Amino acid sequence: MNATDQNVTQQNEEETSKAPGWLKALVVILGVGIVGMLLLIVFKIANGDHQKPDEPIGALPASSPAVTVFPSGELPTGDFEISRPNGAALVSVTPSGVEVYMHFKTEDGAERITILNRQTGAVSTIIIQ
């Protein structure tokens, strides 16, 4: 282009195409949706998620700790004698805080869960027929 060239506009305005109205409306709706979602994300981050998940039946209240904290930071240890039920196989052992859960399965298909409290030495049993 030099100083003698005309403006770079079309000579015939009838040939220019304009965007259809539905396309303009779609762009506006999507733009408002994106801005709304970004505001929702910022709001959730700023306020946190205060909704509590559904607690299962028999769950401990939120105020009681699930694990006992000991001053030394270590769990109590000791020698405990747990007798295996006759004809039963040990399926799993799961430690949980001061308690140890031992899952046994007998030959007749019954299941037995023995719970050992390492702090008190108490043993309790749950039998599932």
DSSP file with accessible surface (Angstrom, degrees, kcal/mol):
  #  RESIDUE AA STRUCTURE BP1 BP2  ACC     N-H-->O    O-->H-N    N-H-->O    O-->H-N    TCO  KAPPA ALPHA  PHI   PSI    X-CA   Y-CA   Z-CA
    1    1 A M              0   0  176      0, 0.0     2,-0.2     0, 0.0     0, 0.0   0.000 360.0 360.0 360.0 141.8    0.0    0.0    0.0
    2    2 A N    >   -     0   0   99      4,-0.1     3,-1.4     0, 0.0     0, 0.0  -0.754 360.0 -83.4-133.4-175.5    1.1    3.5   -0.7
    3    3 A A  T 3  S+     0   0  110      1,-0.3     0, 0.0    -2,-0.2     0, 0.0   0.724 123.2  56.3 -67.3 -19.2   -0.4    6.9   -0.3
    4    4 A T  T 3  S+     0   0  119      2,-0.0    -1,-0.3     0, 0.0     2,-0.1   0.632  84.8 101.2 -89.7 -12.1   -2.3    6.7   -3.7
    5    5 A D  S <  S-     0   0   83     -3,-1.4     3,-0.1     1,-0.1     2,-0.1  -0.388  72.7-120.7 -71.8 151.1   -4.2    3.4   -2.8
    6    6 A Q        -     0   0  142      1,-0.2    -1,-0.1    -2,-0.1    -4,-0.1  -0.323  44.0 -71.9 -81.2 171.5   -7.8    3.6   -1.7
    7    7 A N        -     0   0  135      1,-0.1     2,-1.5    -2,-0.1    -1,-0.2  -0.246  47.0-113.5 -59.9 154.3   -9.1    2.4    1.6
    8    8 A V  S    S+     0   0  121     -3,-0.1     2,-0.3     2,-0.0    -1,-0.1  -0.400  75.3 118.4 -92.0  60.3   -9.2   -1.3    2.0
    9    9 A T  S    S-     0   0   97     -2,-1.5     2,-0.1     2,-0.0     4,-0.0  -0.901  71.5 -97.9-119.1 155.6  -13.0   -1.6    2.2
   10   10 A Q        -     0   0  113     -2,-0.3     3,-0.1     1,-0.1     6,-0.0  -0.455  21.2-140.6 -73.3 146.5  -15.2   -3.4   -0.2
   11   11 A Q  S    S+     0   0  155      1,-0.2     2,-0.7    -2,-0.1    -1,-0.1   0.853  91.3  52.5 -74.3 -33.8  -16.8   -1.4   -2.8
   12   12 A N    >   -     0   0   67      1,-0.1     3,-0.9     2,-0.0     4,-0.3  -0.893  62.6-171.1-111.4 111.0  -20.1   -3.3   -2.6
   13   13 A E  G >  S+     0   0  150     -2,-0.7     3,-0.8     1,-0.2    -1,-0.1   0.674  79.7  71.3 -74.5 -16.2  -21.5   -3.5    0.9
   14   14 A E  G 3  S+     0   0  172      1,-0.2    -1,-0.2     3,-0.0    -2,-0.0   0.791  91.7  58.4 -70.1 -26.6  -24.3   -5.9   -0.2
   15   15 A E  G <  S+     0   0  145     -3,-0.9    -1,-0.2     2,-0.1    -2,-0.2   0.648  82.3 100.8 -79.5 -16.9  -21.7   -8.7   -0.7
   16   16 A T    <   -     0   0   63     -3,-0.8     2,-0.4    -4,-0.3    -3,-0.0  -0.474  67.1-139.4 -71.4 142.5  -20.4   -8.6    2.9
   17   17 A S        -     0   0  117     -2,-0.1     2,-0.3     3,-0.0    -2,-0.1  -0.837  10.2-153.2-104.8 141.7  -21.9  -11.3    5.2
   18   18 A K        -     0   0  182     -2,-0.4     3,-0.1     1,-0.0     0, 0.0  -0.809  30.4 -97.5-109.3 152.1  -22.9  -10.7    8.7
   19   19 A A        -     0   0   51     -2,-0.3    -1,-0.0     1,-0.1     5,-0.0  -0.438  46.7-106.5 -66.8 139.0  -22.9  -13.3   11.5
   20   20 A P     >  -     0   0   57      0, 0.0     4,-1.7     0, 0.0     3,-0.5  -0.277  24.3-117.3 -65.2 155.3  -26.4  -14.8   12.0
   21   21 A G  H  > S+     0   0   54      1,-0.2     4,-2.4     2,-0.2     5,-0.2   0.853 112.6  57.5 -62.9 -36.9  -28.3  -13.8   15.1
   22   22 A W  H  > S+     0   0  179      1,-0.2     4,-2.2     2,-0.2    -1,-0.2   0.865 105.1  51.9 -64.6 -33.4  -28.3  -17.3   16.6
   23   23 A L  H  > S+     0   0   68     -3,-0.5     4,-2.2     2,-0.2    -1,-0.2   0.915 109.7  48.6 -69.9 -40.0  -24.5  -17.5   16.4
   24   24 A K  H  X S+     0   0  123     -4,-1.7     4,-2.2     1,-0.2    -2,-0.2   0.920 112.2  49.0 -63.3 -43.7  -24.2  -14.2   18.3
   25   25 A A  H  X S+     0   0   48     -4,-2.4     4,-2.7     1,-0.2    -2,-0.2   0.907 109.8  52.2 -63.3 -40.6  -26.7  -15.4   21.0
   26   26 A L  H  X S+     0   0   81     -4,-2.2     4,-2.6     1,-0.2     5,-0.2   0.920 109.4  49.0 -62.2 -43.2  -24.8  -18.6   21.3
   27   27 A V  H  X S+     0   0   93     -4,-2.2     4,-2.3     2,-0.2    -1,-0.2   0.921 112.6  48.1 -63.2 -41.9  -21.5  -16.8   21.9
   28   28 A V  H  X S+     0   0   95     -4,-2.2     4,-2.5     2,-0.2     5,-0.2   0.942 112.7  48.0 -65.5 -44.2  -23.1  -14.5   24.5
   29   29 A I  H  X S+     0   0  115     -4,-2.7     4,-2.4     1,-0.2    -2,-0.2   0.934 113.6  46.9 -64.1 -44.8  -24.7  -17.5   26.3
   30   30 A L  H  X S+     0   0  101     -4,-2.6     4,-2.5    -5,-0.2    -1,-0.2   0.894 111.5  51.9 -65.4 -38.4  -21.5  -19.5   26.4
   31   31 A G  H  X S+     0   0   34     -4,-2.3     4,-2.3    -5,-0.2     5,-0.2   0.933 110.9  46.6 -63.1 -44.4  -19.5  -16.5   27.6
   32   32 A V  H  X S+     0   0  101     -4,-2.5     4,-2.6     1,-0.2    -2,-0.2   0.913 112.4  51.9 -64.5 -39.3  -21.9  -15.8   30.4
   33   33 A G  H  X S+     0   0   40     -4,-2.4     4,-2.4    -5,-0.2    -2,-0.2   0.921 109.9  47.9 -63.4 -43.2  -21.8  -19.6   31.3
   34   34 A I  H  X S+     0   0  108     -4,-2.5     4,-2.3     2,-0.2    -2,-0.2   0.935 113.0  47.6 -65.1 -44.6  -18.0  -19.6   31.4
   35   35 A V  H  X S+     0   0   84     -4,-2.3     4,-2.3     1,-0.2    -2,-0.2   0.923 112.0  51.3 -63.3 -40.3  -17.8  -16.5   33.6
   36   36 A G  H  X S+     0   0   37     -4,-2.6     4,-2.2     1,-0.2    -2,-0.2   0.914 110.0  48.6 -63.0 -43.4  -20.5  -18.0   35.9
   37   37 A M  H  X S+     0   0  123     -4,-2.4     4,-2.4     2,-0.2    -1,-0.2   0.901 110.3  51.2 -64.5 -40.8  -18.6  -21.2   36.3
   38   38 A L  H  X S+     0   0  103     -4,-2.3     4,-2.4     2,-0.2    -2,-0.2   0.915 110.1  49.6 -62.8 -40.8  -15.3  -19.4   37.1
   39   39 A L  H  X S+     0   0  116     -4,-2.3     4,-2.5     2,-0.2    -2,-0.2   0.900 110.1  51.3 -64.7 -38.3  -17.1  -17.3   39.7
   40   40 A L  H  X S+     0   0   95     -4,-2.2     4,-2.6     2,-0.2    -2,-0.2   0.918 109.8  49.4 -64.5 -41.4  -18.5  -20.5   41.2
   41   41 A I  H  X S+     0   0   95     -4,-2.4     4,-2.3     2,-0.2     5,-0.2   0.939 112.2  47.4 -63.1 -45.4  -15.1  -22.1   41.4
   42   42 A V  H  X S+     0   0   94     -4,-2.4     4,-2.5     1,-0.2    -2,-0.2   0.923 112.3  50.7 -63.0 -40.6  -13.6  -19.0   43.0
   43   43 A F  H  X S+     0   0  119     -4,-2.5     4,-2.4     1,-0.2     5,-0.3   0.925 110.9  48.0 -63.1 -44.5  -16.5  -19.0   45.5
   44   44 A K  H  X S+     0   0  103     -4,-2.6     4,-1.8     1,-0.2    -1,-0.2   0.894 113.2  47.8 -65.2 -39.4  -16.0  -22.7   46.4
   45   45 A I  H  < S+     0   0  134     -4,-2.3    -2,-0.2    -5,-0.2    -1,-0.2   0.927 113.8  47.5 -66.8 -41.7  -12.3  -22.3   46.9
   46   46 A A  H  < S+     0   0   77     -4,-2.5    -2,-0.2    -5,-0.2    -1,-0.2   0.897 123.0  31.7 -68.8 -38.5  -12.7  -19.2   49.1
   47   47 A N  H  < S-     0   0   75     -4,-2.4    -1,-0.2    -5,-0.2    -2,-0.2   0.607 100.8-139.1 -97.7 -12.7  -15.4  -20.6   51.3
   48   48 A G     <  -     0   0   33     -4,-1.8     2,-0.9    -5,-0.3    -1,-0.1   0.034  34.1 -69.0  73.5 169.4  -14.4  -24.3   51.3
   49   49 A D        +     0   0  111      1,-0.1    -1,-0.1    -4,-0.1    -5,-0.0  -0.835  49.8 174.9-100.6 103.4  -16.8  -27.2   51.1
   50   50 A H        +     0   0  158     -2,-0.9     2,-0.4     2,-0.1    -1,-0.1   0.429  42.4 113.3 -89.8   1.8  -18.7  -27.3   54.4
   51   51 A Q        -     0   0  155      1,-0.0    -2,-0.1     0, 0.0     0, 0.0  -0.620  60.8-142.6 -78.6 125.9  -21.0  -30.1   53.4
   52   52 A K        -     0   0  149     -2,-0.4     3,-0.1     1,-0.1    -2,-0.1  -0.687  18.0-116.5 -87.0 140.9  -20.4  -33.2   55.5
   53   53 A P        -     0   0  113      0, 0.0     2,-0.2     0, 0.0    -1,-0.1  -0.333  45.2 -83.2 -69.3 158.0  -20.6  -36.6   53.8
   54   54 A D        -     0   0  162      1,-0.1     0, 0.0    -2,-0.0     0, 0.0  -0.428  46.5-135.5 -63.3 128.7  -23.3  -39.0   55.0
   55   55 A E        -     0   0  114     -2,-0.2     3,-0.1    -3,-0.1    -1,-0.1  -0.680  20.4-115.0 -86.8 138.5  -22.1  -40.8   58.0
   56   56 A P    >   -     0   0   99      0, 0.0     3,-1.7     0, 0.0     2,-0.1  -0.298  43.2 -83.1 -68.4 159.5  -22.7  -44.5   58.2
   57   57 A I  T 3  S+     0   0  180      1,-0.3     0, 0.0     2,-0.0     0, 0.0  -0.387 117.6  19.9 -62.8 133.6  -25.0  -45.9   60.8
   58   58 A G  T 3  S+     0   0   80      1,-0.2    -1,-0.3    -2,-0.1     2,-0.1   0.608  88.0 154.0  83.1  10.4  -23.2  -46.4   64.1
   59   59 A A    <   -     0   0   44     -3,-1.7    -1,-0.2     1,-0.1     3,-0.1  -0.386  50.3-103.9 -71.2 151.1  -20.4  -44.0   63.2
   60   60 A L        -     0   0  112      1,-0.1    -1,-0.1    -2,-0.1     6,-0.1  -0.435  43.0 -98.8 -69.7 146.7  -18.5  -42.4   66.0
   61   61 A P    >   -     0   0   78      0, 0.0     3,-1.2     0, 0.0    -1,-0.1  -0.303  32.1-112.8 -63.5 155.1  -19.4  -38.7   66.6
   62   62 A A  T 3  S+     0   0   85      1,-0.3     4,-0.1    -3,-0.1    -2,-0.1   0.750 112.8  62.6 -63.1 -23.4  -17.0  -36.2   65.1
   63   63 A S  T 3  S+     0   0  116      2,-0.1    -1,-0.3     0, 0.0    -3,-0.0   0.750  88.1  79.4 -77.2 -22.3  -15.8  -35.1   68.5
   64   64 A S  S <  S-     0   0   44     -3,-1.2     2,-0.1     1,-0.0    -4,-0.0  -0.722  85.4-121.6 -89.6 132.7  -14.4  -38.5   69.5
   65   65 A P        -     0   0  103      0, 0.0     3,-0.1     0, 0.0    -2,-0.1  -0.428   6.6-146.0 -72.1 146.0  -10.9  -39.3   68.1
   66   66 A A  S    S+     0   0   90      1,-0.2     2,-0.4    -2,-0.1    -2,-0.0   0.786  87.4  38.7 -79.5 -28.6  -10.6  -42.4   66.0
   67   67 A V  S    S-     0   0   73     30,-0.1     2,-0.3    31,-0.1    -1,-0.2  -0.981  85.0-124.7-126.4 133.6   -7.1  -43.1   67.2
   68   68 A T        -     0   0   64     -2,-0.4     2,-0.5    -3,-0.1    -2,-0.0  -0.607  24.0-141.0 -75.9 132.3   -5.8  -42.6   70.8
   69   69 A V        -     0   0  131     -2,-0.3     5,-0.0     6,-0.0     6,-0.0  -0.827  13.9-154.7 -97.9 128.5   -2.7  -40.3   70.9
   70   70 A F    >   -     0   0   33     -2,-0.5     3,-1.4     1,-0.1     5,-0.0  -0.771  22.8-120.8-103.2 148.8    0.0  -41.3   73.4
   71   71 A P  T 3  S+     0   0  142      0, 0.0    -1,-0.1     0, 0.0    -2,-0.0   0.875 114.1  47.5 -56.8 -38.3    2.4  -38.8   74.9
   72   72 A S  T 3  S-     0   0   93      2,-0.2     3,-0.1     1,-0.1    -3,-0.0   0.645 109.1-124.1 -79.9 -11.5    5.5  -40.7   73.5
   73   73 A G  S <  S+     0   0   66     -3,-1.4     2,-0.3     1,-0.3    -1,-0.1   0.431  76.8 106.5  85.3  -2.5    3.9  -40.9   70.1
   74   74 A E  S    S-     0   0  141     -5,-0.0    -1,-0.3     3,-0.0    -2,-0.2  -0.835  72.0-115.8-111.5 150.2    4.2  -44.7   70.0
   75   75 A L        -     0   0   66     -2,-0.3    23,-0.1     1,-0.1    -6,-0.0  -0.499  42.5 -95.3 -77.4 150.6    1.5  -47.3   70.3
   76   76 A P        -     0   0   35      0, 0.0     2,-0.3     0, 0.0    -1,-0.1  -0.368  44.5-165.3 -66.8 142.6    1.7  -49.6   73.3
   77   77 A T        +     0   0  126     -3,-0.1     2,-0.3    42,-0.1    -3,-0.0  -0.825  20.9 132.9-122.8 165.8    3.4  -52.9   72.7
   78   78 A G        -     0   0   43     -2,-0.3     2,-0.6     2,-0.1    41,-0.0  -0.965  56.3 -72.6 171.1 177.5    3.5  -56.1   74.6
   79   79 A D        +     0   0  171     -2,-0.3     2,-0.4     2,-0.0    -2,-0.0  -0.872  48.2 177.7 -99.2 121.5    3.2  -59.9   74.3
   80   80 A F        -     0   0   81     -2,-0.6     2,-0.6     2,-0.0    -2,-0.1  -0.960  20.6-145.0-123.8 143.8   -0.4  -61.0   73.8
   81   81 A E        +     0   0  190     -2,-0.4     2,-0.5     2,-0.0    -2,-0.0  -0.930  19.4 177.8-113.6 115.3   -1.6  -64.6   73.4
   82   82 A I        -     0   0   49     -2,-0.6     2,-0.4    34,-0.0    -2,-0.0  -0.968  21.1-140.3-116.3 124.9   -4.5  -65.0   71.0
   83   83 A S        -     0   0  101     -2,-0.5     3,-0.0     1,-0.0    -2,-0.0  -0.716  14.6-130.1 -88.9 134.5   -5.7  -68.6   70.3
   84   84 A R        -     0   0  146     -2,-0.4     3,-0.1     1,-0.1     6,-0.0  -0.643  32.2-106.5 -78.7 134.6   -6.8  -69.4   66.8
   85   85 A P    >   -     0   0   18      0, 0.0     3,-1.8     0, 0.0    -1,-0.1  -0.301  46.9 -89.2 -60.3 146.1  -10.2  -71.1   66.6
   86   86 A N  T 3  S+     0   0  165      1,-0.3     3,-0.1    -3,-0.0    -3,-0.0  -0.344 110.0   4.7 -59.8 131.1  -10.0  -74.8   65.9
   87   87 A G  T 3  S+     0   0   34      1,-0.2    20,-0.8    19,-0.1     2,-0.3   0.670 102.2 128.4  70.9  17.6  -10.1  -75.5   62.1
   88   88 A A  E <   -A  106   0A   3     -3,-1.8     2,-0.4    18,-0.2    18,-0.2  -0.798  48.4-145.0-108.3 148.6  -10.0  -71.8   61.2
   89   89 A A  E     -A  105   0A  60     16,-2.7    16,-2.5    -2,-0.3     2,-0.6  -0.901  22.8-117.2-110.2 141.0   -7.6  -70.1   58.9
   90   90 A L  E     +A  104   0A  91     -2,-0.4    14,-0.3    14,-0.2     3,-0.1  -0.652  32.6 177.7 -77.5 119.7   -6.3  -66.5   59.4
   91   91 A V  E     -     0   0A  81     12,-3.5     2,-0.3    -2,-0.6    13,-0.2   0.888  59.4 -15.3 -90.6 -47.2   -7.6  -64.4   56.5
   92   92 A S  E     -A  103   0A  47     11,-1.3    11,-3.0     2,-0.0     2,-0.4  -0.995  45.4-147.4-157.5 157.3   -6.2  -61.0   57.5
   93   93 A V  E     -A  102   0A  78     -2,-0.3     9,-0.2     9,-0.2    -3,-0.0  -0.998  19.7-175.5-128.5 124.9   -4.8  -58.9   60.3
   94   94 A T  E     -A  101   0A  76      7,-3.1     7,-2.9    -2,-0.4     2,-0.3  -0.949  11.6-153.5-127.1 112.2   -5.6  -55.1   60.3
   95   95 A P  E     +A  100   0A  89      0, 0.0     2,-0.2     0, 0.0     5,-0.2  -0.619  16.1 175.3 -80.3 142.4   -4.1  -52.7   62.9
   96   96 A S  E >   -A   99   0A  57      3,-3.4     3,-2.0    -2,-0.3     2,-0.3  -0.741  58.5 -60.4-148.7  95.6   -6.2  -49.7   63.7
   97   97 A G  T 3  S-     0   0   15      1,-0.3    -1,-0.1    -2,-0.2   -30,-0.1  -0.488 120.2 -13.8  66.9-124.9   -4.8  -47.4   66.5
   98   98 A V  T 3  S+     0   0   13     -2,-0.3    20,-3.6    -3,-0.1    21,-0.4   0.523 126.2  81.6 -87.5  -4.6   -4.6  -49.4   69.7
   99   99 A E  E <   -AB  96 117A  63     -3,-2.0    -3,-3.4    18,-0.2     2,-0.4  -0.764  59.8-159.0-105.7 149.6   -6.8  -52.2   68.3
  100  100 A V  E     -AB  95 116A  19     16,-2.2    16,-2.6    -2,-0.3     2,-0.5  -0.996   9.7-152.7-124.8 126.5   -5.8  -55.1   66.0
  101  101 A Y  E     -AB  94 115A  74     -7,-2.9    -7,-3.1    -2,-0.4     2,-0.5  -0.890   8.9-168.6-102.3 123.5   -8.5  -56.9   64.0
  102  102 A M  E     -AB  93 114A  22     12,-2.9    12,-2.8    -2,-0.5     2,-0.6  -0.958   6.9-156.3-115.0 121.9   -7.9  -60.5   63.1
  103  103 A H  E     -AB  92 113A  44    -11,-3.0   -12,-3.5    -2,-0.5   -11,-1.3  -0.879  13.8-177.1-103.4 118.2  -10.2  -62.1   60.6
  104  104 A F  E     -AB  90 112A   9      8,-3.5     8,-2.7    -2,-0.6     2,-0.4  -0.855  12.7-157.6-112.5 149.1  -10.6  -65.9   60.7
  105  105 A K  E     -AB  89 111A  99    -16,-2.5   -16,-2.7    -2,-0.3     6,-0.2  -0.992  14.5-146.5-127.4 125.3  -12.6  -68.2   58.4
  106  106 A T  E >   -A   88   0A  31      4,-2.8     3,-1.5    -2,-0.4   -18,-0.2  -0.347  27.5-106.4 -86.8 169.8  -13.6  -71.6   59.7
  107  107 A E  T 3  S+     0   0  176    -20,-0.8    -1,-0.1     1,-0.3   -19,-0.1   0.815 118.6  57.1 -65.7 -30.1  -14.0  -74.8   57.6
  108  108 A D  T 3  S-     0   0  129    -21,-0.1    -1,-0.3     2,-0.1     3,-0.1   0.415 122.4-103.1 -84.3   5.0  -17.8  -74.6   57.8
  109  109 A G  S <  S+     0   0   43     -3,-1.5    -2,-0.1     1,-0.3     2,-0.1   0.375  77.0 135.1  94.9  -6.5  -17.7  -71.1   56.2
  110  110 A A        -     0   0    9     19,-0.1    -4,-2.8    -5,-0.1     2,-0.4  -0.441  45.2-140.6 -72.8 151.6  -18.4  -69.1   59.3
  111  111 A E  E     -BC 105 128A  59     17,-2.9    17,-3.6    -6,-0.2     2,-0.4  -0.896  13.7-166.9-116.2 147.9  -16.3  -66.0   59.9
  112  112 A R  E     -BC 104 127A  82     -8,-2.7    -8,-3.5    -2,-0.4     2,-0.6  -0.998   4.9-162.5-136.8 128.8  -14.9  -64.8   63.2
  113  113 A I  E     -BC 103 126A  42     13,-3.3    13,-2.9    -2,-0.4     2,-0.5  -0.962   7.7-164.3-114.6 119.3  -13.3  -61.4   63.9
  114  114 A T  E     -BC 102 125A   6    -12,-2.8   -12,-2.9    -2,-0.6     2,-0.5  -0.904   4.2-158.7-104.6 129.3  -11.2  -61.2   67.0
  115  115 A I  E     -BC 101 124A  19      9,-3.4     9,-2.4    -2,-0.5     2,-0.5  -0.937   4.5-166.5-113.8 121.4  -10.4  -57.7   68.2
  116  116 A L  E     -BC 100 123A  12    -16,-2.6   -16,-2.2    -2,-0.5     2,-0.8  -0.930  11.3-150.9-108.9 124.6   -7.4  -57.1   70.5
  117  117 A N  E  >  -B   99   0A  33      5,-2.8     4,-2.8    -2,-0.5     5,-0.3  -0.857   7.1-163.1 -92.0 111.3   -7.0  -53.9   72.4
  118  118 A R  T  4 S+     0   0   53    -20,-3.6    -1,-0.1    -2,-0.8   -19,-0.1   0.693  84.9  55.1 -71.9 -16.3   -3.2  -53.5   72.8
  119  119 A Q  T  4 S+     0   0  100    -21,-0.4    -1,-0.2     1,-0.1   -42,-0.1   0.918 125.5  17.6 -81.8 -43.6   -3.6  -50.9   75.5
  120  120 A T  T  4 S-     0   0   97      2,-0.1    -2,-0.2   -22,-0.1     3,-0.1   0.629  95.0-126.0-102.5 -18.2   -5.8  -52.9   77.9
  121  121 A G     <  +     0   0   31     -4,-2.8    -3,-0.1     1,-0.3     2,-0.1   0.491  56.0 152.4  82.7   4.0   -5.2  -56.4   76.6
  122  122 A A        -     0   0   58     -5,-0.3    -5,-2.8    -6,-0.1     2,-0.5  -0.427  29.9-157.2 -70.8 140.1   -9.0  -56.9   76.2
  123  123 A V  E     +C  116   0A  75     -7,-0.2     2,-0.3    -2,-0.1    -7,-0.2  -0.981  12.7 178.1-120.9 128.5  -10.1  -59.4   73.6
  124  124 A S  E     -C  115   0A  63     -9,-2.4    -9,-3.4    -2,-0.5     2,-0.4  -0.933  12.3-149.2-128.3 155.9  -13.5  -59.4   72.0
  125  125 A T  E     -C  114   0A  61     -2,-0.3     2,-0.5   -11,-0.2   -11,-0.2  -0.973   9.1-163.4-131.5 139.4  -15.0  -61.6   69.3
  126  126 A I  E     -C  113   0A  84    -13,-2.9   -13,-3.3    -2,-0.4     2,-0.5  -0.989  13.8-160.4-118.0 125.0  -17.5  -61.1   66.5
  127  127 A I  E     -C  112   0A  94     -2,-0.5     2,-0.6   -15,-0.2   -15,-0.2  -0.933   3.1-165.7-110.6 126.2  -18.9  -64.3   65.0
  128  128 A I  E      C  111   0A  79    -17,-3.6   -17,-2.9    -2,-0.5    -2,-0.0  -0.949 360.0 360.0-111.9 114.1  -20.6  -64.2   61.6
  129  129 A Q              0   0  183     -2,-0.6   -19,-0.1   -19,-0.2   -20,-0.0  -0.535 360.0 360.0 -84.5 360.0  -22.6  -67.3   60.8
